[in-house]
C-alpha cells in the first residue's frame, strides 16, 4: 500500500463519530496492510491536569487505534476489546499535534492481538497499548446495512 486509504467513520462513536457533539471525531487511515494512523490536536476540554490530556481520553484513542488495525482490509471485521494494557510514558499535551499508530500483531481465528502507540510532537512516545480483541458475534436475522447506520467513508 503506497498511499493512505481512509477508513470508515460512524455518526455517533465517541472516538470516530462525526455527529457526536462531545466526541473526538478522529479519522483513521490504513498506511500498510494491518497498519493504521490518525492525527489529532485535542482541545482543552479533554484535559485532566492543566495542559495535559486526560488519561481516559488517551485510553479511548489507543483502544480505537488497536481495533482499527485489527479490522482487516477487504472485509471489515468488527471486534471488541477483551483486554487493553496501557503504559503511560509521558504527559500528553493538550492543543498540540499528536500521532496515533496501530498495528496488527497476530490473528488466530476470531482472536487478534494489536499494538497501539501515541507519539508526541517532539517525536517521543507518550503512551502505548497492547490489546487482545475478539470478533463480534454474528447478529441474528437480516444482514446489517452498516452504511445506512452511518458507518462509511466520509470525505476529508
FENBELBEL-V350897 format. One record per residue. N is the residue number from 1. RES is the residue in one letter. PHI is phi in whole degrees, -180 to 180 (999 if undefined). PSI is psi in radians with two decimals (* if undefined). Layout:
# FENBELBEL-V350897
n->N res->RES phi->PHI psi->PSI
n->N res->RES phi->PHI psi->PSI
This chain:
# FENBELBEL-V350897
n->1 res->X phi->999 psi->2.07
n->2 res->X phi->-99 psi->-0.28
n->3 res->X phi->-133 psi->3.00
n->4 res->X phi->-80 psi->2.27
n->5 res->X phi->-110 psi->2.07
n->6 res->X phi->-68 psi->2.39
n->7 res->X phi->-91 psi->2.84
n->8 res->X phi->-65 psi->2.69
n->9 res->X phi->-114 psi->3.00
n->10 res->X phi->-117 psi->-3.11
n->11 res->X phi->-85 psi->-0.73
n->12 res->X phi->-119 psi->-0.08
n->13 res->X phi->-55 psi->2.47
n->14 res->X phi->-62 psi->-0.67
n->15 res->X phi->-86 psi->-0.81
n->16 res->X phi->-112 psi->-0.02
n->17 res->X phi->-69 psi->2.11
n->18 res->X phi->-77 psi->-0.31
n->19 res->X phi->-108 psi->0.10
n->20 res->X phi->-81 psi->1.97
n->21 res->X phi->-66 psi->-0.35
n->22 res->X phi->-111 psi->0.07
n->23 res->X phi->-81 psi->3.01
n->24 res->X phi->-84 psi->-0.48
n->25 res->X phi->59 psi->0.70
n->26 res->X phi->-71 psi->2.53
n->27 res->X phi->-106 psi->2.49
n->28 res->X phi->-122 psi->2.47
n->29 res->X phi->-131 psi->2.26
n->30 res->X phi->-77 psi->2.23
n->31 res->X phi->-113 psi->-0.22
n->32 res->X phi->-164 psi->2.90
n->33 res->X phi->-56 psi->2.20
n->34 res->X phi->64 psi->0.42
n->35 res->X phi->-130 psi->2.31
n->36 res->X phi->-133 psi->2.56
n->37 res->X phi->-132 psi->2.78
n->38 res->X phi->-153 psi->2.59
n->39 res->X phi->-129 psi->2.53
n->40 res->X phi->-156 psi->2.65
n->41 res->X phi->-118 psi->2.00
n->42 res->X phi->-88 psi->2.30
n->43 res->X phi->-73 psi->2.89
n->44 res->X phi->-60 psi->-0.43
n->45 res->X phi->-73 psi->0.01
n->46 res->X phi->-105 psi->0.28
n->47 res->X phi->-86 psi->2.74
n->48 res->X phi->-101 psi->-1.59
n->49 res->X phi->-72 psi->2.73
n->50 res->X phi->-53 psi->2.20
n->51 res->X phi->82 psi->-0.02
n->52 res->X phi->-123 psi->2.34
n->53 res->X phi->-63 psi->2.40
n->54 res->X phi->-61 psi->2.43
n->55 res->X phi->-60 psi->-0.54
n->56 res->X phi->-68 psi->-0.58
n->57 res->X phi->-69 psi->-0.74
n->58 res->X phi->-59 psi->-0.79
n->59 res->X phi->-62 psi->-0.73
n->60 res->X phi->-62 psi->-0.76
n->61 res->X phi->-67 psi->-0.72
n->62 res->X phi->-67 psi->-0.69
n->63 res->X phi->-60 psi->-0.74
n->64 res->X phi->-70 psi->-0.73
n->65 res->X phi->-68 psi->-0.63
n->66 res->X phi->-70 psi->-0.66
n->67 res->X phi->-64 psi->-0.69
n->68 res->X phi->-65 psi->-0.66
n->69 res->X phi->-65 psi->-0.55
n->70 res->X phi->-91 psi->-0.08
n->71 res->X phi->-66 psi->-0.44
n->72 res->X phi->99 psi->3.06
n->73 res->X phi->-100 psi->-1.48
n->74 res->X phi->-63 psi->-0.76
n->75 res->X phi->-120 psi->2.11
n->76 res->X phi->-65 psi->2.33
n->77 res->X phi->-109 psi->2.05
n->78 res->X phi->-85 psi->2.23
n->79 res->X phi->-130 psi->2.80
n->80 res->X phi->-124 psi->2.63
n->81 res->X phi->-80 psi->2.18
n->82 res->X phi->-94 psi->-0.58
n->83 res->X phi->-151 psi->2.40
n->84 res->X phi->-135 psi->2.00
n->85 res->X phi->-108 psi->2.10
n->86 res->X phi->-115 psi->2.43
n->87 res->X phi->-119 psi->2.00
n->88 res->X phi->-87 psi->2.02
n->89 res->X phi->-94 psi->-0.71
n->90 res->X phi->-146 psi->2.76
n->91 res->X phi->-60 psi->2.38
n->92 res->X phi->-97 psi->2.07
n->93 res->X phi->-77 psi->2.51
n->94 res->X phi->-78 psi->2.64
n->95 res->X phi->59 psi->0.58
n->96 res->X phi->-137 psi->2.65
n->97 res->X phi->-67 psi->2.26
n->98 res->X phi->-121 psi->2.61
n->99 res->X phi->-127 psi->2.22
n->100 res->X phi->-105 psi->2.43
n->101 res->X phi->-134 psi->2.35
n->102 res->X phi->-129 psi->2.53
n->103 res->X phi->-144 psi->2.31
n->104 res->X phi->-70 psi->2.25
n->105 res->X phi->-94 psi->-0.77
n->106 res->X phi->-161 psi->2.53
n->107 res->X phi->-128 psi->2.23
n->108 res->X phi->-130 psi->1.70
n->109 res->X phi->63 psi->-2.09
n->110 res->X phi->-93 psi->0.12
n->111 res->X phi->-117 psi->2.36
n->112 res->X phi->-131 psi->2.69
n->113 res->X phi->-120 psi->2.42
n->114 res->X phi->-143 psi->2.79
n->115 res->X phi->-126 psi->2.43
n->116 res->X phi->-128 psi->2.61
n->117 res->X phi->-138 psi->2.53
n->118 res->X phi->-119 psi->2.05
n->119 res->X phi->-104 psi->2.42
n->120 res->X phi->-89 psi->2.90
n->121 res->X phi->-58 psi->-0.50
n->122 res->X phi->-84 psi->0.07
n->123 res->X phi->88 psi->0.04
n->124 res->X phi->-92 psi->2.79
n->125 res->X phi->-83 psi->2.12
n->126 res->X phi->-90 psi->-0.64
n->127 res->X phi->-161 psi->2.73
n->128 res->X phi->-145 psi->2.75
n->129 res->X phi->-145 psi->2.55
n->130 res->X phi->-119 psi->2.36
n->131 res->X phi->-132 psi->2.59
n->132 res->X phi->-113 psi->2.16
n->133 res->X phi->-124 psi->2.60
n->134 res->X phi->-128 psi->2.53
n->135 res->X phi->-60 psi->2.48
n->136 res->X phi->-66 psi->2.50
n->137 res->X phi->-66 psi->2.67
n->138 res->X phi->-61 psi->2.42
n->139 res->X phi->-86 psi->2.34
n->140 res->X phi->-70 psi->2.69
n->141 res->X phi->96 psi->-2.67
n->142 res->X phi->-67 psi->2.64
n->143 res->X phi->-60 psi->2.53
n->144 res->X phi->-83 psi->2.31
n->145 res->X phi->-91 psi->1.56
n->146 res->X phi->-61 psi->-0.65
n->147 res->X phi->-64 psi->-0.69
n->148 res->X phi->-66 psi->-0.38
n->149 res->X phi->-90 psi->0.04
n->150 res->X phi->100 psi->0.04
n->151 res->X phi->-91 psi->1.72
n->152 res->X phi->-161 psi->2.97
n->153 res->X phi->-82 psi->2.08
n->154 res->X phi->-99 psi->2.47
n->155 res->X phi->-65 psi->2.61
n->156 res->X phi->-67 psi->*
